[in-house]
Amino acid sequence: MMKRSRLLLLSMLGVLPMLTCSDFWPTDEPKVSAETRFQELERRLLEAETIYIDGGAGSTGTVESAFEGKVILASGNRARIQFAGRFASNNVLVALVSDGTKMWAGNGSDSFEEETPAGLNEGIIVGLTRMGILHNLAVLSGGSAPEGTDGNVHEWLTVTNFAWGDEETIDGVITETMTFDISVGGKPSAKARLWLNKETGFPVQRQQVVQFPDGEMTAVEVYEAFEIDAPFESEKFVVP
């Protein structure tokens, strides 16, 4: 069976249908609001001892990209991010490792090391839930540290206008879909659609349309695995 991370690339190439702005109309809301469900997701992730994500992310339009990789986060600002792929016209190997005190990151050609930001994992988690992992993969591809890690991510990155969409089945998984608007630094920037596993409440995939001054970008992310509170060896977080 073809992995969904491959399917997202096919969809971005036009082989499969893409989400358009007309797909963002909500349907009848269930008893629990979409915003409440989203807040519960963020709370669970921020309180988790560990988070493991395996999947792919990509974009078309003003920015073209395609990545596949893994995210491992653990309490104490320990983190490991590793994705391989393409950003714009460059092949990149994006990596970040934090042991909670020191952080190393690189893009396959350049690297840097600095003290671990106090809000590293909070910024990665809230960034993931609200605008997806692709943004910080792009930042790392450019040789910079992830954004939103200064402790103010909740104010810098806000989400509003939540609405439920239809239930959908993806690879046999029943999902509930929601849409919402994203603002960065107080400025509206994107509309997002998020598919949540109805049983676990964790993301299955997301798609969003981002507005730039020179055009529009459509971003797609697919999560093959999304787990919390699994044990990981400390060696995963050893800074090179």
C-alpha positions, 0 to 999 in steps of 0.5 A: 500500500502506498504511504500517505506521505507519497500520496501527498506528493501526488496530490501536490503534483495534481494527480489527486484533487487538492483542497480549495478555498471553497472547501472551507465551509463548515457543516453542522457542529457536534456537541463539543466545539472544534475550538475546544477539541483543538485546545484539548489537543494542545494541552495533551501535547504540552503535558506529554512526557514524550511525543513521536511523529513520523510523516511528510510535509510539502508545499506548492505555489510561491514556495515549493518543498517536500520533506519526510522525517521524524520529530521526537520531543521529551520533557526538559526541552529535549528534542530531535528533529530529522527531515530529508527533502527539498526546499525551493531548489535545494536538497536539504537534510534538516536536523536539530538535537537538544539535550535540554541545555545545548542545541545543535541544528543544521541543514546538510551544509551549515550548522550551528550550536547554541543554548537551548531556548527556554521555550523550545519544545513549547514553541515546536508543539504550538507551532506544529498544532497551529501552523504545521511543522513545515514552517520551522522546517523551512526556517531550519533549512535556511540555517536558523533556529526554530521560531516561537521558542522565546516563551511568547508563542501563544501570543505570536501565533494565534488561531480563530474562527474554528468550525467543524467539517465532515467526518472522513475516512483516511486509510481506514481511520475515521477522522473529524475535520476542522477549519480555522484561521491563522494569524502570525504577529497579529496579521492574518496569514492562512486558512487551515484544515486539520484531520484528527483521528476520531479515536485518539484525537491526534492529527492525521493530516493537515492542509492550509492555504498561506497568503504571501505578498507575491502569491499563495502557497498550499501546504500539506502535511501527513502524519504516518505516526503520532504518539505520546508518552513512549519511552526513548533512550537518552542517546536520542538527545545527545548533541553532536 
